[in-house]
Amino acid sequence: MLLCIDIGNTNTVLATFEGDKIVHSWRVKTDARNTADELGLMFRGLLAGDNVEITGVAACSTVPAALRSLRTMLTRYYGGIPTVIVEPGVKTGVQLAIDNPKEVGSDRVVNTLAAHTLYGGPAIVVDFGTSTNFDAVSERGEFLGGVLAPGIEISVEALAARAAQLRKVELIKPPKVIGKNTVECLQSGVVYGFAGQVDGIVERMIGELGPVTAVIATGGLAPVVVGECRTITHHEPMITLIGLRMIFDRNL
C-alpha cells in the first residue's frame, strides 16, 4: 500500500491507498520536537494496528523541523521503499503563476493538483487549518495565488487569552444566531463569523477568476463552518492526501 503523509502546523494526517482508494487514515498531533525515532515508533504503531504493509511513501510538510525528522525517519525505517517528498525538483504538473514560487507551501501545490484533477478549473480550495487558506486554481491547473487568514482555532484561543471574561468553547453550531449566554454567543461568532468570511472572500475571488467549477473545502476544521457557507460546493477532507497519491504516481 502507498502511505501518504501530510504534516501541518497543528496536525499530521496519514492515509494508506490501494490504487486510488483510501483504505486507512489517521490524524495525530504535529510536534516539531519529535525525533526521527519517535516518529518511526508512532508510524509503525499506527500501521501495525491495521496490519498494513507499505510499498511506497509520499509526503509533504509545512513544518521544516518536522520535515527533517521525517526525512531521517523514512531513511532509517523505510529505506528500501520508494519515497517522494514534495519539494523543488519533484514533478507536480502544477505551474506556480505567482511572484515568488519559493514562498508557496507544498500542501497548497498538492491541493491545486488534486482540485484540478478531480473538479477541473477554475476552482477554489478553502483549507481550514491553523490558517484558513484560499487557493485559486486556473482553468489549466495553475496555482494563481490566494488568500491567507487566521485560522478558526487560533482566533478562538487569542480571544480567550485577551478577553478576561471569555473562554475557549466547543466549536459547534449554536441553537440560534442570537446567543442567550456567553458560550452560545462565542459559538455563533465563530460559526457564522467564519462562514461569512469564507463567503465574502470566495465571492471576491470569483469576481476576479470568473465562474468556477468548484469551491472545495478541506482541512480538520472545515466541518465547523462548511454547512453554513453558501459558496462551498464540495467537501473533500482528504484532498491533500489524494494529491500526494497523484504526485507519487507522476514521479515513480
C-alpha positions as CSV (number, residue, x, y, z in Angstrom):
1,M,0.0,0.0,0.0
2,L,1.0,3.6,-0.6
3,L,1.4,5.7,2.6
4,C,0.7,9.4,2.2
5,I,1.7,11.9,4.9
6,D,0.6,15.5,5.2
7,I,2.4,17.3,8.1
8,G,0.6,20.5,9.0
9,N,1.4,23.1,11.7
10,T,-1.2,21.6,14.1
11,N,-2.0,18.1,12.9
12,T,-0.4,15.4,10.8
13,V,-2.8,13.4,8.6
14,L,-1.9,10.0,7.2
15,A,-3.7,7.6,4.9
16,T,-2.9,4.4,3.0
17,F,-4.1,3.9,-0.6
18,E,-4.8,0.7,-2.5
19,G,-4.8,2.1,-6.0
20,D,-6.9,5.3,-5.8
21,K,-8.9,4.1,-2.8
22,I,-8.2,5.2,0.8
23,V,-8.0,2.1,3.0
24,H,-6.9,3.5,6.4
25,S,-6.5,7.1,7.7
26,W,-5.2,8.6,10.9
27,R,-4.9,12.1,12.4
28,V,-2.3,12.9,15.1
29,K,-0.8,16.0,16.7
30,T,2.2,17.5,15.0
31,D,5.2,18.0,17.3
32,A,8.2,19.5,15.6
33,R,10.3,18.4,18.6
34,N,9.7,14.7,17.8
35,T,12.9,12.9,16.8
36,A,13.1,10.5,13.8
37,D,13.0,7.5,16.2
38,E,9.8,8.9,17.9
39,L,8.2,9.3,14.5
40,G,9.2,5.9,13.5
41,L,7.7,4.3,16.6
42,M,4.5,6.3,16.2
43,F,4.1,5.4,12.5
44,R,4.9,1.8,13.0
45,G,2.4,1.6,15.8
46,L,-0.4,3.1,13.7
47,L,0.4,0.9,10.7
48,A,0.8,-2.3,12.8
49,G,-2.6,-1.8,14.4
50,D,-4.2,-2.3,11.0
51,N,-1.6,-4.8,9.7
52,V,-0.5,-2.5,6.9
53,E,2.4,-3.3,4.6
54,I,3.9,-0.2,3.0
55,T,5.2,-0.4,-0.6
56,G,5.7,3.4,-1.1
57,V,5.6,6.8,0.7
58,A,4.5,10.2,-0.5
59,A,4.8,13.2,1.9
60,C,4.6,17.0,2.2
61,S,5.2,19.3,5.2
62,T,4.7,22.9,6.1
63,V,6.9,22.5,9.2
64,P,10.7,22.5,8.3
65,A,11.8,20.9,11.6
66,A,9.3,18.1,11.3
67,L,10.2,17.5,7.7
68,R,13.9,17.0,8.7
69,S,12.9,14.4,11.3
70,L,10.5,12.7,8.8
71,R,13.2,12.5,6.1
72,T,15.6,10.8,8.6
73,M,12.9,8.5,9.8
74,L,12.0,7.4,6.3
75,T,15.6,6.7,5.5
76,R,16.1,4.7,8.7
77,Y,12.9,2.8,8.9
78,Y,11.7,2.6,5.3
79,G,14.9,2.9,3.4
80,G,14.1,0.3,0.8
81,I,10.7,1.7,-0.1
82,P,10.2,4.2,-3.0
83,T,9.6,7.7,-1.4
84,V,8.5,11.0,-2.9
85,I,8.7,14.2,-0.7
86,V,7.1,17.2,-2.4
87,E,9.8,19.8,-2.7
88,P,11.6,21.7,-5.5
89,G,12.6,19.3,-8.3
90,V,9.6,17.0,-7.8
91,K,7.2,16.6,-10.7
92,T,3.8,18.0,-9.7
93,G,2.4,19.2,-13.0
94,V,1.4,22.5,-11.3
95,Q,2.7,25.8,-12.7
96,L,3.1,28.4,-9.9
97,A,1.9,31.7,-11.5
98,I,2.9,33.9,-8.6
99,D,5.7,36.4,-7.8
100,N,7.9,34.1,-5.7
101,P,7.2,30.3,-6.2
102,K,9.6,29.5,-3.3
103,E,7.1,31.0,-0.8
104,V,4.3,28.6,-1.6
105,G,3.7,25.8,0.9
106,S,3.9,22.3,-0.6
107,D,0.4,21.5,0.6
108,R,-1.1,24.3,-1.5
109,V,0.6,22.9,-4.6
110,V,-0.6,19.4,-3.8
111,N,-4.2,20.7,-3.2
112,T,-4.1,22.5,-6.6
113,L,-3.2,19.4,-8.4
114,A,-5.9,17.3,-6.7
115,A,-8.6,20.0,-7.1
116,H,-8.0,20.5,-10.8
117,T,-7.8,16.7,-11.5
118,L,-11.0,16.0,-9.6
119,Y,-13.1,19.0,-10.4
120,G,-11.5,20.9,-13.3
121,G,-10.9,24.7,-13.2
122,P,-11.1,27.5,-12.5
123,A,-11.6,26.3,-8.9
124,I,-11.0,27.5,-5.3
125,V,-9.7,25.4,-2.4
126,V,-10.5,26.5,1.1
127,D,-8.3,24.8,3.6
128,F,-9.4,25.2,7.2
129,G,-6.2,24.5,9.2
130,T,-4.0,26.6,11.5
131,S,-4.6,29.3,9.0
132,T,-7.5,29.4,6.6
133,N,-6.0,29.2,3.1
134,F,-7.9,30.2,-0.1
135,D,-6.2,28.9,-3.2
136,A,-7.1,29.9,-6.7
137,V,-6.7,27.3,-9.4
138,S,-6.8,28.3,-13.1
139,E,-8.6,26.6,-15.9
140,R,-5.3,25.0,-16.9
141,G,-4.5,23.9,-13.4
142,E,-2.1,26.7,-12.5
143,F,-1.7,27.9,-8.9
144,L,-2.6,31.6,-9.2
145,G,-2.2,32.6,-5.6
146,G,-4.9,33.2,-3.0
147,V,-5.7,34.5,0.5
148,L,-4.3,33.6,3.9
149,A,-6.5,34.4,7.0
150,P,-6.1,33.5,10.7
151,G,-7.5,30.0,11.4
152,I,-10.6,29.3,13.5
153,E,-8.9,27.6,16.4
154,I,-6.1,30.2,16.9
155,S,-8.6,33.0,16.6
156,V,-10.7,31.5,19.4
157,E,-7.6,30.9,21.5
158,A,-6.4,34.5,21.0
159,L,-9.9,35.8,22.0
160,A,-9.9,33.7,25.2
161,A,-6.4,34.8,26.1
162,R,-7.0,38.6,25.6
163,A,-10.6,38.9,27.0
164,A,-10.8,38.4,30.8
165,Q,-14.4,37.1,30.8
166,L,-14.3,35.0,27.7
167,R,-13.0,31.4,27.3
168,K,-12.5,28.6,24.8
169,V,-15.7,26.9,23.9
170,E,-16.7,23.8,22.0
171,L,-16.7,24.6,18.2
172,I,-20.2,23.6,17.3
173,K,-23.2,25.4,15.8
174,P,-25.3,27.1,18.5
175,P,-29.2,26.8,18.6
176,K,-29.6,30.3,17.2
177,V,-27.6,33.1,15.8
178,I,-28.5,35.4,18.8
179,G,-26.9,33.6,21.7
180,K,-28.6,33.5,25.1
181,N,-25.3,33.0,27.1
182,T,-21.6,33.6,26.7
183,V,-20.9,30.1,25.2
184,E,-23.7,30.5,22.6
185,C,-22.5,34.0,21.7
186,L,-19.0,32.8,21.1
187,Q,-20.1,29.8,19.1
188,S,-22.3,32.0,17.0
189,G,-19.4,34.4,16.3
190,V,-17.1,31.5,15.3
191,V,-19.6,29.6,13.1
192,Y,-21.4,32.4,11.4
193,G,-18.5,34.8,11.5
194,F,-16.1,32.5,9.7
195,A,-18.8,31.3,7.3
196,G,-19.4,35.0,6.4
197,Q,-15.6,35.4,6.0
198,V,-15.4,32.4,3.6
199,D,-18.4,33.5,1.5
200,G,-17.1,37.1,1.3
201,I,-13.6,36.1,0.2
202,V,-14.8,33.4,-2.2
203,E,-17.2,35.8,-3.9
204,R,-14.5,38.4,-4.4
205,M,-12.1,35.7,-5.8
206,I,-14.8,34.6,-8.2
207,G,-15.2,38.3,-9.2
208,E,-11.6,38.1,-10.4
209,L,-11.5,34.5,-11.7
210,G,-14.9,34.4,-13.3
211,P,-17.2,31.4,-12.9
212,V,-15.6,28.4,-11.2
213,T,-16.3,24.7,-11.5
214,A,-16.0,24.1,-7.8
215,V,-15.2,25.6,-4.4
216,I,-13.7,22.8,-2.3
217,A,-13.5,22.8,1.5
218,T,-10.9,20.7,3.3
219,G,-8.9,20.7,6.5
220,G,-9.6,19.5,10.0
221,L,-11.8,22.5,11.0
222,A,-13.9,22.5,7.8
223,P,-16.9,20.7,9.5
224,V,-17.3,23.6,12.0
225,V,-18.5,26.0,9.3
226,V,-18.8,24.4,6.0
227,G,-22.6,23.7,6.4
228,E,-23.2,27.4,6.8
229,C,-21.2,28.5,3.8
230,R,-23.3,29.2,0.7
231,T,-20.3,29.3,-1.6
232,I,-18.8,25.9,-0.8
233,T,-19.8,23.3,-3.4
234,H,-17.7,20.3,-2.3
235,H,-16.2,19.0,1.0
236,E,-13.2,16.7,0.4
237,P,-11.3,16.3,3.7
238,M,-8.6,14.1,2.1
239,I,-7.8,16.3,-0.8
240,T,-4.1,16.8,0.2
241,L,-3.6,13.0,0.6
242,I,-5.3,12.4,-2.7
243,G,-2.9,14.9,-4.3
244,L,0.1,13.2,-2.8
245,R,-1.0,9.9,-4.3
246,M,-1.2,11.6,-7.7
247,I,2.3,13.2,-7.3
248,F,3.7,9.8,-6.3
249,D,2.3,8.3,-9.5
250,R,3.9,11.1,-11.5
251,N,7.4,10.5,-10.1
252,L,7.7,6.7,-9.8
